[in-house]
Amino acid sequence: MVSARNGERDAREALGKQVGRTTYVFALQLTGNRDAALDVTQDSVLSFFKNIDRFDAGQPLEPWLYQIVRNRVRDLARRERLRRHESLDQWLEEGRSESPNASADPAAEFERIDLQRRIWSAASLLSDAQREIFVLRDFHDLSYREIAEVLSIPQGTVMSRLHAARVALRSLLSEDHRAPAQSNTERRDL
């Protein structure tokens, strides 16, 4: 980080790749739209490097970066009244190579991938506030305190929203399990 701050090209390039990937995944998780996530990623990375001197190198990078991404997603939503139409299947396909060693059992691997798709499909139906907290806690492993900092809300609110998100997700997954013949789109139209 210090080398990147000092303008070392290789260090800035390596940091840019790390920040870009992290930013893209989080933006895609929040927007559910690949094109919007790419726009948010570009804006976020530029903002990150523009403000790199403000970052306290003694603190973890991710909460600061997630806050930048979150603000860019909100800006984009305000500008374009963004609605999630695309699924997160693309992210799952891209992220699959990052998953822990794939099972040698094809049936178990299929079940794991199917569960991931069902979870993301259900998560896309959560409110923005619930989805943000769910993603930050359960996929990016931020502490309640870090989430509270990123979202600028009290830690108790983080805990209650996370609980509500998990209850809603459990309900959506249970509903999905009861009606396997219907697609998510068909259920939303009912």
C-alpha positions in Angstrom: 0.0 0.0 0.0 2.8 2.4 0.9 4.6 1.7 -2.4 1.3 2.3 -4.3 0.8 5.6 -2.5 4.3 6.6 -3.4 3.5 6.1 -7.1 5.4 2.9 -7.7 3.9 1.7 -11.0 4.0 -2.1 -10.3 2.6 -1.6 -6.8 -0.2 0.6 -8.1 -1.0 -2.0 -10.8 -1.1 -4.9 -8.4 -3.2 -2.9 -5.9 -5.5 -1.8 -8.8 -6.1 -5.5 -9.8 -6.9 -6.5 -6.2 -9.2 -3.5 -5.7 -10.9 -3.9 -9.0 -11.7 -7.6 -8.5 -13.0 -7.0 -4.9 -15.0 -4.0 -6.1 -16.5 -5.8 -9.0 -17.7 -8.8 -7.0 -19.3 -6.5 -4.3 -20.8 -4.2 -6.9 -22.3 -7.2 -8.8 -23.7 -8.6 -5.5 -25.4 -5.3 -4.8 -26.7 -4.5 -8.2 -27.3 -7.9 -9.7 -26.4 -6.4 -13.1 -23.1 -7.0 -14.8 -23.0 -3.8 -16.8 -23.9 -1.7 -13.8 -21.3 -3.5 -11.7 -18.6 -2.7 -14.3 -19.6 1.0 -14.2 -19.5 1.0 -10.4 -16.2 -0.8 -10.4 -14.6 1.8 -12.8 -15.9 4.7 -10.7 -14.9 3.1 -7.4 -11.4 2.3 -8.5 -10.9 5.8 -9.8 -12.2 7.2 -6.5 -10.1 4.8 -4.5 -6.9 6.0 -6.2 -7.9 9.6 -6.1 -8.3 9.4 -2.3 -5.6 6.9 -1.5 -3.8 9.4 0.6 -6.8 9.7 2.9 -6.7 6.0 3.7 -5.2 5.0 7.1 -2.8 2.1 6.2 -3.2 0.8 9.7 -6.8 -0.1 9.0 -8.2 -3.0 6.9 -8.7 -2.0 3.3 -12.0 -3.7 2.6 -14.4 -1.7 4.8 -13.2 1.5 3.2 -13.4 0.0 -0.2 -16.9 -1.4 0.4 -18.1 2.1 1.5 -16.8 3.6 -1.7 -18.6 0.9 -3.8 -21.8 1.3 -1.8 -21.8 5.0 -2.4 -21.3 4.5 -6.1 -24.1 2.0 -6.3 -26.4 4.4 -4.6 -25.3 7.2 -7.0 -26.0 4.9 -10.0 -29.4 3.9 -8.6 -30.3 7.5 -8.2 -29.2 8.5 -11.7 -30.7 5.5 -13.5 -33.4 4.2 -11.2 -31.6 0.9 -11.5 -33.7 -2.2 -11.3 -32.3 -5.7 -11.0 -33.3 -7.7 -14.0 -30.3 -10.0 -14.4 -29.4 -12.9 -12.1 -26.1 -13.4 -10.4 -25.4 -16.6 -12.4 -22.5 -14.8 -14.2 -20.9 -14.0 -10.9 -21.3 -17.5 -9.7 -19.7 -18.8 -12.9 -16.8 -16.4 -12.5 -16.5 -16.9 -8.8 -16.6 -20.7 -9.0 -12.9 -20.9 -9.7 -12.3 -19.1 -6.4 -14.4 -21.6 -4.4 -12.6 -24.1 -2.2 -11.4 -27.2 -4.0 -14.2 -28.5 -6.0 -15.6 -31.9 -4.9 -14.4 -34.9 -6.8 -18.1 -36.0 -6.6 -20.0 -34.5 -9.5 -23.3 -34.9 -7.8 -22.1 -33.0 -4.7 -20.6 -30.3 -6.9 -23.9 -29.9 -8.8 -25.8 -29.6 -5.5 -23.3 -27.0 -4.2 -23.6 -24.9 -7.4 -27.4 -25.3 -7.3 -27.6 -24.1 -3.7 -25.4 -21.1 -4.6 -27.7 -20.2 -7.4 -30.8 -20.6 -5.2 -29.2 -18.4 -2.5 -28.3 -15.7 -4.9 -31.7 -15.8 -6.6 -33.4 -15.4 -3.2 -30.9 -12.8 -2.1 -31.8 -10.7 -5.2 -35.3 -10.5 -3.8 -34.2 -9.0 -0.4 -34.4 -5.3 0.2 -31.3 -3.3 -0.7 -30.6 -2.8 3.0 -30.9 -6.5 3.9 -28.9 -7.6 0.9 -26.0 -5.2 1.7 -25.7 -6.5 5.2 -26.1 -10.1 4.2 -23.4 -9.8 1.6 -21.0 -7.9 3.8 -21.4 -10.3 6.7 -21.8 -13.7 5.1 -19.7 -13.3 1.9 -17.1 -10.8 2.8 -16.9 -11.8 6.5 -16.9 -8.2 7.9 -17.6 -7.9 11.6 -20.7 -6.1 12.9 -18.5 -3.1 13.8 -17.0 -3.0 10.3 -20.4 -3.2 8.7 -21.7 -0.5 10.9 -18.8 1.7 9.8 -19.4 0.9 6.1 -23.1 1.6 6.2 -22.9 4.5 8.8 -25.5 2.9 11.0 -25.5 1.6 14.6 -24.1 -1.9 15.3 -27.5 -2.9 16.8 -29.2 -1.9 13.5 -26.7 -4.1 11.7 -27.6 -7.0 13.9 -31.4 -6.6 13.5 -31.2 -6.1 9.7 -28.9 -9.1 9.4 -31.4 -11.2 11.4 -34.3 -10.0 9.3 -32.3 -10.7 6.1 -31.6 -14.2 7.2 -35.2 -14.9 8.2 -36.4 -13.5 4.8 -33.8 -15.5 2.9 -34.7 -18.7 4.8 -38.4 -18.1 3.9 -37.5 -17.5 0.3 -35.4 -20.6 0.1 -38.1 -22.6 1.8 -40.6 -21.2 -0.7 -38.2 -22.1 -3.6 -37.9 -25.6 -2.2 -41.7 -26.1 -2.0 -42.2 -25.0 -5.6 -39.4 -26.4 -7.7 -41.3 -26.5 -10.9 -41.8 -22.7 -11.0 -39.0 -20.3 -11.9 -38.3 -17.3 -9.7 -39.8 -15.0 -12.4 -43.0 -17.0 -12.4 -43.3 -16.8 -8.6 -42.8 -13.0 -8.7 -45.5 -12.6 -11.3 -48.1 -14.4 -9.1 
